[in-house]
């Protein structure tokens, strides 16, 4: 699966109203990513975090920056 498609799936899933922060591996399982595809999944996650589009919230769960409860600065 191309990384752009994975990126869009991640953002759509995390952006849903009922999403609760998940750790990276739990997010992969929730999205139906097979164990052998995890490496291809983790690269887009790292890129999203580096660009600031995803952040680690409490308990190391991935979330959108505006939902993290953190104050930038």
Secondary structure in CASP SS format (residue, H / E / C, confidence):
PFRMAT SS
TARGET T0000
AUTHOR 0000-0000-0000
METHOD secondary structure of the structure
MODEL  1
X C 1.00
X C 1.00
X H 1.00
X H 1.00
X H 1.00
X H 1.00
X H 1.00
X H 1.00
X H 1.00
X H 1.00
X H 1.00
X H 1.00
X H 1.00
X H 1.00
X C 1.00
X C 1.00
X C 1.00
X C 1.00
X C 1.00
X C 1.00
X C 1.00
X E 1.00
X C 1.00
X H 1.00
X H 1.00
X H 1.00
X H 1.00
X H 1.00
X H 1.00
X H 1.00
X C 1.00
X C 1.00
X C 1.00
X C 1.00
X H 1.00
X H 1.00
X H 1.00
X H 1.00
X H 1.00
X H 1.00
X H 1.00
X H 1.00
X H 1.00
X H 1.00
X H 1.00
X H 1.00
X H 1.00
X H 1.00
X H 1.00
X H 1.00
X H 1.00
X C 1.00
X C 1.00
X C 1.00
X E 1.00
X E 1.00
X C 1.00
X H 1.00
X H 1.00
X H 1.00
X C 1.00
X E 1.00
X E 1.00
X C 1.00
X H 1.00
X H 1.00
X H 1.00
X C 1.00
X C 1.00
X C 1.00
X C 1.00
X C 1.00
X C 1.00
END
